[in-house]
Amino acid sequence: MPAPEPPPRPQLVFFYSPSSGRCRRVEGFIAQVLQRRQNHDTFEVVRVAVEQRPDLAEKFRVEQLPTICVVEDRQLRRTVVAPRGCRELEQELEPWLR
């Protein structure tokens, strides 16, 4: 009998603009938070440039960039708008982090 498949990882959907310095800074926060506690495989990270996918930004009701959404079991579980640092982001993602 084959081994059961592991449950799908939650998605960390990062809405950004390539021309925004603030978005690049928050991308660094994401990398630091995931690296700090070896959480690289906790999330499937999905980067969405709103200029290319305005439909997705509308679906997720993104009004400000950067915005991070956690999608688990096909449900939006958390939305983080423009976190100001690693500590704030880590607190928001705490339920999923090791």
N, C-alpha and C positions, 0 to 999 in steps of 0.2 A: 504494500500500500504506500503511495507517495506521501511524503511529509506534507502537512498542511502549509499553505502559503501564509507568510507573515501578513498581518494586517497592513493595509496601505499606510504609508507615512502621511502625516498632515502636511499640507502645502503652506509654505510661507510665500505669499504673493506680494512682491515688492513693486509698487507702482511708482514710476520715476520719470524724470525728463533728463535726457543725456546732457542737456545744456545747463543743468542746475548744479551749482556747487554744493548746496545743501543736500541734494539727493546723493551726491558722491560721498559726502561726509557720513550720511546715514548708512550707506552701503558698507562703509568701513565699520560702523557700529555693529551691523549684522555679523560681519566676518569675525569681529572680536568676540562678540557674545557667543557665537557658535563654537569658536576655537577654544575659548577659555575653559569650558567644561567638556570638551570633546563631544560636542553635539552636532558634528558635521552630518551625521546620518539620521538625525532626529527629524529633520524636515526635508521635503523636496522643495528647493528654492526655485521659484518661478519669477523671472524678471519681466515686467511689462512696461514698455515705453508707451506712455499715454498718447503720444503723437501717432504711433502706429496702431494702437488698439483703443481708440476712444470708446468703442462699444463696451469693452470690458470695464473701463473706468466708470462708465455710466451704470453698468450692471451692479458693480460693487459700491456705487454711490460715492466715488472718490471726488472730493471737492478741493482738496489741498494736497500738494506734493511736498515731500514723499509721504506715501501712505503704505502701511504694511498690513496685510490681512492674513489671518490664520484660518485655513479651511480644513476641516476635519470631518470625515464621513459625509462629504458633500454639503456640509453646513458651514456657514460663516461663524466662527467661534470667537474671534477677537479682531478688532480694528485698532491700529496704533497710528495716529496721525503725527507726523513730524517729531519723532522722539528727539529730545535734546542731548541725549548721551547714552552711553552703554548701560549705566545703572538703570535708567528709566526703561530701556528696551528689555533688559534682563528681567525686571519686575513684571512687565507685561507678558513676557513669554514663560514665566516661571512654571506654570502648570505643565509645560511640555519639556522643560529642561531637566537634565540629570543633575 
